[in-house]
Amino acid sequence: MDYIGNIFRPPSEAESLLLQVTVGCSWNRCTYCAMYRDDEQRFRIKPWETVEADIEEAAAAGHPIPRVFLCDGDALVLSTDKLTRILQRLRDRVPGVRRVGIYGDARTILRKSVDELKTLHDLGLGIVYHGVESGDEETLRRIDKGSSRDETAAAAHRLREAGIRHSVIVMLGLGGTERSREHAEATADLLTEMDPPFVGALTTTVIPGTPLHEAQTRGEYTLPDPWAMLSELEILVDRSRLSRCAFHTNHASNYLPLRLNLPTDREKGLRAIREILAKRDPGLLTPEYRRGL
């Protein structure tokens, strides 16, 4: 397989074939992100011949490949024609594939009509992973997300109409100490409006070399402490109203791993969070040496 640079994928795609169809991220301006900063990961679309050869290599492996994930950072930026060609070739040459996943964001989702998304869904595109990060407009502006709260909500509705499942990522602490509550409450309200089937909450990590780290160095951003992060999580669980959602905080960055089915497990989740907030015992949190990106 032809891989350029570091390859990133959602935790739930751990067993998937990783097919790199673009390199890097077409936006690549989010202040917290260091995933695609290297020169070799400058955004570009991989040639069809390279993608085709990788699909043929996968087909020749001779074992079932039920899931495929299309890399890199927002491969949904590809035109519908290019994605259709890739999905059709996967269907023709790797017939065991049951679902294809992809990273996308509000910009790339809204560039495609419902009919275009339905076409992709019919060819196997089953899930879009979307880094929403925050529902707070001021926080979105500060992190240079490139899309607004309303655009994010519209993207969720468009995916639902097309029949494509939507896995949403939000980031605890991203608003800093200054906008911690505003960030948490607005994000909970946005999740309610979006009503996705999957939500993963990550804890913000300030990475050296990123604009967010530079802002921290200048004193313009202060990362909330673990207890404030858990208070934000409490707000998300308590305030959001989701009809049927797998809500997880099992990413390596988090201080408290939870696997909740909302709304059924709301009270169970709140009890776990509030018990730890009441005790303030660092021994109950994931230790720093075990936390990661």
Long-range contacts (C-beta under 8 A, 24 or more apart in sequence): 1-54, 1-57, 1-58, 2-46, 2-50, 2-53, 2-54, 4-40, 4-41, 4-46, 5-36, 5-38, 5-40, 5-41, 5-72, 6-35, 6-38, 6-41, 7-71, 7-72, 8-35, 8-71, 8-72, 8-73, 9-69, 9-71, 10-69, 10-101, 10-103, 10-129, 10-167, 10-200, 11-200, 11-250, 11-251, 12-167, 13-67, 13-69, 13-101, 15-67, 16-67, 16-68, 16-69, 16-101, 17-58, 17-65, 17-67, 17-68, 17-69, 17-94, 18-68, 18-69, 18-71, 19-51, 19-54, 19-55, 19-58, 19-68, 19-69, 19-70, 19-71, 19-86, 19-90, 20-46, 20-54, 20-70, 20-71, 20-72, 21-45, 21-46, 21-51, 21-70, 21-71, 21-75, 21-78, 21-82, 21-86, 22-46, 22-71, 22-72, 22-73, 22-74, 22-75, 22-77, 22-78, 23-72, 24-72, 24-73, 25-72, 25-73, 25-74, 26-73, 26-74, 26-77, 26-108, 27-73, 27-74, 27-105, 27-107, 27-146, 28-73, 29-144, 29-146, 30-131, 30-133, 30-143, 30-144, 30-145, 30-146, 31-142, 31-143, 31-144, 31-210, 31-211, 31-212, 31-215, 32-133, 32-143, 32-171, 32-174, 32-204, 32-206, 32-207, 32-210, 32-212, 33-210, 34-207, 34-209, 34-210, 35-73, 36-72, 36-73, 37-209, 37-210, 41-72, 45-78, 45-82, 48-82, 48-85, 51-86, 51-89, 52-89, 55-86, 55-89, 55-90, 55-93, 55-94, 56-93, 58-93, 58-94, 59-93, 59-94, 64-96, 65-94, 65-96, 65-97, 66-96, 66-97, 66-98, 66-99, 67-97, 67-98, 67-99, 67-100, 67-101, 68-94, 68-97, 68-99, 68-100, 68-101, 69-100, 69-101, 69-102, 70-100, 70-101, 70-102, 70-103, 71-103, 72-103, 73-103, 74-103, 74-104, 74-105, 74-107, 74-108, 75-102, 75-103, 75-104, 76-102, 76-103, 76-104, 76-105, 76-108, 76-109, 76-112, 76-128, 77-104, 77-107, 77-108, 77-111, 80-112, 80-116, 80-119, 80-120, 83-120, 83-125, 84-119, 84-120, 84-123, 87-120, 87-123, 87-124, 87-125, 88-123, 90-124, 91-123, 91-124, 97-124, 98-124, 98-126, 99-124, 99-126, 99-127, 100-124, 100-125, 100-126, 101-125, 101-126, 101-127, 101-128, 101-129, 102-127, 102-128, 102-129, 103-128, 103-129, 103-130, 103-131, 104-128, 104-129, 104-130, 104-155, 105-130, 105-131, 105-146, 105-147, 105-155, 106-130, 106-146, 106-147, 106-148, 106-151, 106-152, 106-154, 106-155, 107-146, 107-147, 107-151, 109-155, 109-158, 109-159, 110-151, 110-154, 110-155, 110-158, 112-158, 114-158, 114-161, 114-162, 117-158, 117-159, 117-161, 117-162, 117-164, 118-162, 118-163, 120-162, 120-164, 121-162, 121-163, 121-164, 125-164, 126-164, 126-165, 127-164, 127-165, 127-166, 127-167, 128-159, 128-164, 128-165, 128-166, 128-167, 129-167, 129-169, 130-155, 130-156, 130-166, 130-167, 130-168, 130-169, 131-169, 132-168, 132-169, 132-170, 132-187, 132-190, 132-194, 133-169, 133-170, 133-171, 133-174, 134-170, 134-171, 134-174, 134-175, 134-183, 134-186, 134-187, 134-190, 135-183, 135-186, 135-187, 135-188, 135-189, 135-190, 135-191, 136-175, 136-179, 136-182, 136-183, 136-186, 136-187, 137-186, 138-175, 138-179, 138-182, 139-174, 139-175, 139-179, 139-182, 139-183, 139-186, 142-175, 143-174, 143-212, 144-211, 149-186, 149-190, 152-190, 152-194, 153-190, 153-193, 153-194, 156-193, 156-194, 156-195, 156-196, 157-194, 160-195, 165-197, 165-198, 166-194, 166-196, 166-197, 166-198, 167-196, 167-197, 167-198, 167-199, 167-200, 168-194, 168-196, 168-198, 168-199, 168-200, 169-199, 169-200, 169-201, 169-202, 170-199, 170-200, 170-201, 170-202, 170-236, 171-201, 171-202, 171-203, 171-204, 172-201, 172-202, 172-203, 172-204, 172-224, 172-229, 172-232, 172-233, 172-236, 172-254, 173-203, 173-204, 173-223, 173-224, 173-228, 173-229, 173-232, 174-204, 176-221, 176-222, 176-223, 176-224, 177-222, 177-223, 177-224, 177-228, 178-222, 180-224, 180-228, 180-231, 180-232, 181-232, 181-235, 183-232, 184-231, 184-232, 184-233, 184-235, 184-236, 184-239, 185-235, 185-239, 187-236, 188-235, 188-236, 188-238, 188-239, 188-240, 189-239, 189-240, 191-236, 191-240, 191-242, 192-239, 192-240, 192-241, 192-242, 195-242, 195-243, 195-245, 196-242, 196-245, 197-244, 197-245, 197-246, 198-245, 198-246, 198-248, 199-242, 199-245, 199-246, 199-247, 199-248, 200-248, 200-249, 200-250, 200-251, 201-233, 201-236, 201-247, 201-248, 201-249, 201-251, 201-254, 202-251, 202-253, 202-254, 203-229, 203-251, 203-253, 203-254, 203-255, 203-291, 204-253, 205-253, 205-291, 205-293, 207-293, 226-255, 226-282, 226-285, 227-277, 227-280, 229-255, 230-255, 230-256, 230-273, 230-276, 230-277, 231-277, 233-273, 234-270, 234-273, 234-274, 234-277, 237-262, 237-266, 237-269, 237-270, 237-273, 238-266, 238-270, 252-290, 252-291, 252-292, 252-293, 253-291, 253-292, 253-293, 254-286, 254-291, 255-285, 255-286, 255-291, 256-285, 256-286, 257-286
